Amino acid sequence: MELIKLEDKIIFVYYFSEYFPNDWVSKSIEENGEISFKNTFHFLKSDMFNLEGKEDIINDYEYFEEEEIPTPKAFILASLERDYYKIDKRKLQTKNTVYFYKEIELFIDYFIAETKISIFRQINNLINEDIYIGGDAENNIPIEDFDQLIQDFPTTYEKKIYAEARISSTIKNYFETTKDAETTFQNYLNKKPSKIGKKLNKLFQEYELLKYSTILEKLEGMLKSENSYNEIQWQKEILEIILLLYPKYIKAFQSSYIKANGKNFKFLDFMLVDFNGNIDVIEIKKPFTNKIMTNTLYRKNHIPRRELSGSVMQLEKYIYHLNRWGEKGEKFLTDKYLSDLPKEMEIKITNPKGFIIMGRENNLTIEQKDDFEIVKRKYKNVIDIITYDDLIERLRFTIQQIKEK
């Protein structure tokens, strides 16, 4: 079987079969007035096309003696309408009409998968509109994508082992001798080439590089002119950077207050809300000239200075009171910030985490840095202590990674 463009038509040409007599097509047409090929192509007697004078399209086969070469049978599959060859739905037994762009070379494989699986009937089961392949028609399937669809079309074997895997997952609970069909199916998928999508990192590389480079430049500029910012403005600027570095947070509320001891209220510097409504808290301090770790030793260790230990203690108390506030606190905060939250989002208090942004590490000795790392790890499960040098290092590393990709 093959498809040939002839004049303004696509002609389906049938040559012979190793399993049927040479005259089976003629007999079916004469007796039934119709014929079906591979359960995919369906023609009436009126669809027949006379090949007389078109001998140049007839192929010879070494399989036959010269005098036994069968006469090909031809049928009109499609006719040209403007820029598309139109295949009537009757000929494919689909509820929708199929159109192929006139420049596309057609192959039998575009219609039949395996031995007798009609590709367009499979597609037909999923949509309710005409199908355009290639060209400029609205909602057309580009020929490159259609070729990929044909290549990815499931084989009979793939369908078989998938069905066995589904059945196996149920009956294995009742029969000890059940074949491990799930593993067989998974092994098959692992060997099969996976579809490769667009590389998103390349698509957004320039944007990401500009984004992180701009943030780094701004942060370094702020640290050089720290004294030109008051504390409130400094906090707002740093918070903006934090939200860009931690995109899971969609909102930040300043000077949020929480109930402590059932009656008193305490104010948080900032409350962060993630995309699920969970809240975390953050304290932002301006860098200060004093080191965050003591110069002197206490039992042979450098310990946190008062500013750092005080911030840790303060944040731990906030988290403690938030957890005790529970459902009442969730309702209170949801009602308070309702107009600023996405529609139907509710604030949740679920083991809040704390962040402290403060201090520099560039003025610490190696021993002080080692002891500071121990302090950070001690509180890691509840509080992240992040210095401004941490932020700079993270930005530089991210930029380097983007450039290398």
C-alpha positions, -999 to +999 in steps of 0.1 A: +000+000+000+011+035-006-002+071-011+005+090-042-002+126-051-018+127-086-032+159-101-053+174-073-059+142-054-043+118-030-046+083-044-045+052-022-029+024-041-031-013-031-007-037-047-009-072-032-010-092+000+009-123+010-021-136+029-050-130+004-056-140-032-049-113-058-085-108-067-099-104-032-103-066-036-122-070-068-145-096-053-152-075-022-161-045-043-184-065-066-201-084-038-204-057-012-199-025-030-172-015-004-138-025+008-117-020+040-080-020+044-063-026+077-094-015+095-084+020+087-092+029+051-128+024+039-138+029+003-169+025-018-170+014-054-175+050-064-141+059-049-122+037-073-096+055-095-087+043-130-049+038-133-050+033-170-024+054-186-007+059-152+016+029-155+046+050-143+033+048-107+030+010-108+059-008-091+072-042-102+079-069-076+105-096-078+082-117-057+061-124-087+068-140-121+064-112-147+031-126-160+017-129-125+022-093-114-012-082-099-029-052-112-029-025-085-062-012-072-065+025-066-090+047-047-094+084-042-085+092-005-084+130-006-091+159-029-074+193-028-095+222-014-075+254-014-043+246+005-054+214+021-061+178+010-095+169+025-101+133+036-138+127+041-146+112+075-164+083+058-131+071+044-115+069+078-147+062+097-142+092+120-167+118+132-143+146+121-128+155+088-090+153+084-070+179+064-034+176+053-015+207+041-008+204+004+030+204+007+032+175+031+042+141+017+018+115+030+027+080+042+007+050+052+023+052+086+005+085+092-027+065+093-020+030+107-001+021+139+011-015+143-010-037+121-046-025+123-048+004+147-063+036+131-044+066+144-071+091+135-098+071+152-077+071+183-074+109+180-110+112+171-120+097+205-104+126+223-116+156+203-147+170+187-135+191+158-119+188+124-082+180+123-057+201+104-021+189+099+004+216+089-002+249+071-017+280+085-051+269+096-061+279+131-053+252+157-033+231+131-009+205+144+025+213+130+039+185+109+069+182+132+046+176+162+025+152+142+057+132+132+066+130+169+031+118+178+034+090+153+068+081+167+054+081+203+022+062+194+019+032+218+027-002+203+006-033+208+032-046+232+032-014+252-005-016+256-003-052+266+023-048+294+005-016+306-028-035+310-009-064+328+006-038+351-027-023+360-042-058+367-012-069+386-014-040+410-048-052+421-046-090+421-011-092+437-029-085+470-047-118+467-025-142+448+011-149+458+020-162+424+011-130+406+037-120+379+054-087+387+040-069+357+045-035+372+083-039+372+082-052+337+063-021+325+085+002+345+116-014+330+102-010+295+095+027+302+131+032+315+145+018+283+122+038+260+136+072+250+118+100+270+103+130+253+127+160+255+110+193+261+122+228+258+152+236+280+137+262+302+170+272+318+182+284+284+149+301+277+151+322+308+189+324+311+194+360+301+165+371+323+177+352+354+213+365+349+200+401+347+178+395+377+204+382+401+232+405+388+209+435+395+201+422+430+238+417+438+247+452+425+219+467+447+229+448+478+266+456+475+257+493+469+235+493+500+263+478+521+288+505+509+264+533+519+247+517+549+246+550+568+224+567+542+195+544+551+174+547+582+164+513+597+128+512+583+139+519+548+168+494+551+144+467+562+120+474+533+148+473+507+163+440+521+128+424+524+123+431+487+155+412+480+145+383+502+112+379+484+131+377+451+155+351+465+127+331+481+099+331+455+078+307+477+067+337+497+040+357+480+032+383+507+051+401+535+033+421+562+051+447+583+045+453+620+021+423+624+011+418+660+003+385+677-013+377+710+010+365+738-001+351+772-037+353+761-039+391+764-008+411+755+002+417+719+037+416+705+048+431+672+067+412+645+091+431+622+077+411+592+055+382+587+060+362+555+031+342+538+039+314+513+017+302+484-002+277+507-009+304+534+017+292+558+035+319+577+071+324+588+087+354+606+117+374+598+139+399+617+160+423+596+188+442+613+212+467+597+248+455+596+268+469+625+305+476+630+308+452+659+314+416+651+285+391+656+308+369+676+329+380+706+366+386+703+373+371+738+369+334+746+345+319+770+357+284+779+378+284+748+349+294+725+338+325+708+301+331+716+274+352+700+273+389+709+242+403+726+227+416+694+227+382+679+216+362+709+189+387+717+175+385+682+175+347+684+157+348+718+131+373+705+123+353+674+120+321+694+094+338+716+075+350+686+073+314+672+063+301+706+034+325+709+023+319+673+021+281+679+001+286+711-023+310+693-033+282+670-066+282+652-078+314+669-046+331+656-052+317+621-087+332+620-076+365+634-047+369+609-069+357+580-096+383+588-070+411+594-053+406+561-082+393+540-081+421+515-044+416+509-045+378+504-054+359+472-090+349+470-100+321+493-065+318+509-064+313+547-034+319+569-021+288+586+002+286+616+020+253+611+054+252+629+065+287+617+102+291+608+122+322+616+148+341+596+174+366+610+192+388+585+220+406+603+258+412+606+288+405+584+313+376+583+341+394+564+355+407+597+356+373+615+386+352+621+387+316+610+380+305+646+351+329+650+336+317+617+338+281+629+321+289+661+295+310+643+287+280+620+280+259+651+256+286+664+238+286+631+235+248+630+222+248+665+191+268+656+188+255+620+156+236+626+137+266+638+157+297+627+180+305+598+206+330+607+218+347+575+245+373+573+248+398+545+279+380+533+258+348+530+234+367+507+263+380+486+279+346+483+246+330+474+240+355+447+275+352+432+272+314+432+238+316+415+251+339+388+281+316+382+258+286+379+236+304+353+267+314+333+281+279+333+248+265+320 
